Each structure stands twice: as C-alpha cells, then as structure tokens.
C-alpha cells in the first residue's frame, strides 16, 4: 500500500471518528444534535425496541453518509415525524442519551478495529 493511500484511508477514518463525535456535540453536522446537558428527565417512556430502532437509524446514517433521515427511518417503518417524536423523547432522558452515545462510540471503535485488521494505521 502506498503512503498516499494510507494517508487517504487514515483521513477517511479520522473523518468518521470526527463525525461520530461532532454528531453528538453539535459541530459540523446537519443532522439533529443531542444535547444531554440540556435534557430534563421525563416520564415519557421509551421502550428498548424504540431505543434500538433510534440507534440503528443513526448507525445506518453514520455508515452511509448519503443516507437521508427519511430513508433511514423508513427502513424501520417510521416516518420522519415519528422518528423526530421518538428523538425528542430519547433526548429528554439523559440516561438514554448516554446509552446512544455509548453505542455510537462502540460503532466507531469497531470501525477502527476493522481498519486496523486490514492493515490501515489508525492514529489517535
């Protein structure tokens, strides 16, 4: 592998990590932003299945940057409006926001491991 291709793959990996971080901090992403520090605990229950769907929608969009929210939500039989309502309920509960962040970080780590296994140097 040439130095140029390593650099290019490293940059792509760095961009993936930066996206995962910015996705939840509100910088550089046109996607909805999670603001845990502004959340308020609520009694609106989010089932495990709903939380799983919510994470899977965002995971799919992270994996395929060309995927739009309406297409990603439709994969899990949700309209954009239904997804946004779920998103508001998730964001209102700090513990759920933390779970989503952990899931997204785990996905980023798995992507890094996959690149490492392919022989691509990963720089922290």
C-alpha positions as CSV (number, residue, x, y, z in Angstrom):
1,X,0.0,0.0,0.0
2,X,1.4,3.4,-0.9
3,X,1.9,6.2,1.5
4,X,-0.7,8.2,-0.3
5,X,-3.4,5.5,0.0
6,X,-2.5,5.1,3.7
7,X,-2.9,8.8,4.2
8,X,-6.2,8.8,2.4
9,X,-7.6,5.9,4.4
10,X,-6.3,7.4,7.6
11,X,-8.1,10.7,6.7
12,X,-11.3,8.8,6.0
13,X,-11.1,7.1,9.3
14,X,-10.4,10.4,11.1
15,X,-13.3,11.9,9.4
16,X,-15.5,9.0,10.6
17,X,-14.4,9.5,14.2
18,X,-14.8,13.3,13.9
19,X,-18.3,12.8,12.5
20,X,-19.3,10.5,15.4
21,X,-18.0,13.0,17.9
22,X,-19.5,16.0,16.2
23,X,-22.7,14.2,15.7
24,X,-23.5,14.4,19.4
25,X,-21.8,17.6,20.2
26,X,-23.4,19.8,17.5
27,X,-20.4,20.8,15.5
28,X,-20.2,20.3,11.7
29,X,-23.2,18.1,11.3
30,X,-26.5,19.0,9.7
31,X,-28.1,16.0,11.5
32,X,-30.1,16.6,14.7
33,X,-27.9,17.2,17.7
34,X,-28.2,15.5,21.1
35,X,-27.7,18.0,24.0
36,X,-27.6,15.9,27.1
37,X,-26.6,18.8,29.3
38,X,-29.9,20.5,28.4
39,X,-32.1,17.4,28.9
40,X,-34.6,17.0,31.6
41,X,-35.8,13.7,32.9
42,X,-39.3,12.9,31.8
43,X,-41.8,10.2,32.4
44,X,-42.3,9.6,28.7
45,X,-41.3,6.0,28.4
46,X,-39.0,4.8,25.6
47,X,-39.1,1.1,25.1
48,X,-36.0,-0.9,24.5
49,X,-37.2,-1.7,21.0
50,X,-37.7,2.0,20.3
51,X,-34.3,2.9,21.6
52,X,-32.8,0.1,19.5
53,X,-34.5,1.5,16.4
54,X,-33.3,5.0,17.2
55,X,-29.7,3.9,17.5
56,X,-30.0,1.8,14.3
57,X,-31.3,4.7,12.3
58,X,-28.3,6.9,13.4
59,X,-25.9,4.0,12.9
60,X,-27.1,3.5,9.4
61,X,-26.7,7.2,8.6
62,X,-23.2,7.1,10.1
63,X,-22.3,4.1,8.0
64,X,-23.7,5.6,4.8
65,X,-23.3,9.3,4.7
66,X,-25.5,9.6,1.6
67,X,-28.5,8.1,3.5
68,X,-31.1,10.7,4.4
69,X,-33.2,10.6,7.5
70,X,-36.4,9.8,5.7
71,X,-34.8,6.8,4.1
72,X,-33.1,5.6,7.3
73,X,-36.3,6.0,9.3
74,X,-38.4,4.2,6.7
75,X,-36.1,1.2,7.0
76,X,-37.5,0.8,10.5
77,X,-41.1,1.6,9.4
78,X,-41.1,5.1,10.8
79,X,-42.0,8.4,9.2
80,X,-39.7,11.3,9.8
81,X,-42.3,12.8,12.1
82,X,-42.5,9.6,14.1
83,X,-38.7,9.5,14.3
84,X,-38.5,13.1,15.4
85,X,-41.1,12.4,18.2
86,X,-39.0,9.5,19.4
87,X,-35.9,11.6,19.2
88,X,-37.5,14.2,21.5
89,X,-38.4,11.5,24.0
90,X,-34.9,10.0,23.9
91,X,-33.2,13.4,24.2
92,X,-35.4,14.3,27.2
93,X,-33.8,11.5,29.2
94,X,-30.1,11.8,30.0
95,X,-29.6,8.1,30.6
96,X,-30.9,7.3,27.1
97,X,-28.7,10.0,25.6
98,X,-25.7,8.4,27.3
99,X,-26.7,4.9,26.0
100,X,-26.9,6.3,22.5
101,X,-23.5,7.9,22.8
102,X,-22.0,4.7,24.1
103,X,-23.5,2.8,21.2
104,X,-22.2,5.2,18.6
105,X,-18.7,5.2,20.2
106,X,-18.7,1.4,20.2
107,X,-19.5,1.5,16.5
108,X,-16.7,3.9,15.9
109,X,-14.3,1.6,17.8
110,X,-15.5,-1.4,15.7
111,X,-14.8,0.6,12.6
112,X,-11.3,1.4,13.9
113,X,-10.7,-2.2,14.7
114,X,-11.8,-3.2,11.2
115,X,-9.4,-0.8,9.6
116,X,-6.6,-2.0,11.9
117,X,-7.2,-5.6,10.9
118,X,-7.0,-4.5,7.2
119,X,-3.5,-3.1,7.9
120,X,-4.6,0.5,7.9
121,X,-2.7,2.5,10.5
122,X,-5.0,4.3,12.9
123,X,-3.7,7.4,14.6
124,X,-5.3,8.8,17.8
